[in-house]
Amino acid sequence: MRAVVIAFVACSFVVGPSGQESYWISATGGVKQVDCAGVVRQAVTPAATRDVVVAPDGKVWYLAAGITIKNPDGTPFTTIAVSAGSPYAIAFDAQGHAWVSASAGVEEFDALGASLGVIALPALQARVIAVDAQGNKWIAHRLGPPGSLSRIDGVTRAVTSHPMPAGSLILPITVFADARGLFVPSHLWVVGDNRGAGELVEFDAAGNPLNTYVLGSAARLQWMAGDVDASGVVANLWVGDWGNGDLYRVNAATGAFTVFPQGSGVKGVTFDGFGRLWLTIPTGGFLRRLDPATVTTEVNSAIAALTQLSTRWQHATVVDPTGDLDGDGFANTTEVSAGTSPFDAQSTPGLSLLTAGPTAIGTTTSIAIRNAVGAPALIVFSIAASSTGLPIPGLNGQFLLDLGTLLPVSLTMVGTTSLSLTIPPDPGLVGGTLYLQGLDATSFTFTNAAGMLFH
């Protein structure tokens, strides 16, 4: 078996050019980059007016006086105008092109922000846009009831209209394309915010309505995401209620659902690269991470969050499962199936580090290593000063921890295993952080970094 040494560091975490997993979100004070522990690493301006989406190449696109584009590190790239009217939402296809829904249609942009034309739609009030597994673009129209969807064919660019089922009461806002396995067309799921409806409507790949599930007669629904099992299929839809503050887990095959109250409106629902569930709770501005198996809170970070956290989960699982977002040589779907991150070049099916479980003081959390089978080897750890991701000669990957806050603690974990860790019930720890990283002593390869935010 291979041995891994893990070094602990407090207070600071450095995102280097290795592609370390981080996310972006609209929040009070600007668009913020959030790390794997739920800690804000930087804020950029101007603030977003609506959507924030990370492109396949890592650039950050958001709506602010047109479209603002930042480089992956948050530095300015460009700003572009939208010819299709007032923009509402952004989605990326497998080629890295941005599709922007707006008041006068949908506009396509290449990865550098050059417009490739406007496509007129058969209805007004265009809202969220989604790209399905075949490259078709689906747009919800907040009209009616009953409202409608528009579909832009992924090959011909022909536009068709698909009405909501007769008797539907919602004003469609969000359309979500699910994953059903490699090369299997998506189903589409639609929610809206008309009070007194609370419907989740399922369409097949051709745009025919299949099922309507009423989640709550007073529910006001806007955001949703889908978990993905080891075979690449969505088992459950997770839907947030920004009115009642409920989170719904809906079985994608049967429509059976369970309600998990969150105490306040849920404005964003998504998954990170490790399949962990994140919610945005605008009251208090909390970014909350839940264990999707137990639906218990793991992280509750007050970052002034407002809308959806952008993680590229839907892109990796639905839009481009055979691509390689982090450039580590493993397909997105391979990493998702293995429980490693498709967004982090130092998290692979051969070697990956993960913290999981609650991070409140007095609770027990866990550190998990995924490490391929190999012969035991001498554990080595080499450190050099750095304020960013640090490459070290003779070692693969980058050292991602802050040298100035290293703790004199290390441990050894062998093979694929996990270790329980009890967080001391010390109120002085609240708001503090702990980050860790490993080094495979056989291949001399760094793991990704993982972290905890104590609350």
Secondary structure, DSSP 4 states (H G I P E B T S, - for coil): --EEEEEEEES-B---TTT---EEEEETTEEEEE-TTS-EEEEESSPPSS-EEE-TTS-EEEESSSEEEE-TTS-EEEEE--TTSSEEEEEE-TTS-EEEEETTEEEEE-TTS-EEEEE--SSS-EEEEEE-TTS-EEEEE--SSS-EEEEE-TTT--EEEEEPPTT----EEEEEE--BSTTPPPPEEEEE--TTT-EEEEE-TTS-EEEEEE--TT--EEEEEEEE-TTSBEEEEEEEETTT-EEEEEETTT--EEEEE-SS---EEEE-TTS-EEEEETTTTEEEEE-TTT--EEEEEES-B-SPPB--HHIIIII-TTS-TT-SSS-HHHHHHHT--TT-TT-BTTEEEEEES--STT-EEEEEEEE---------------SS-EE-TTSBSEE-B-GGGEEEEEEEEESSEEEEEEPP--GGGTT-EEEEEEEETTTTEEEEEEEEE--
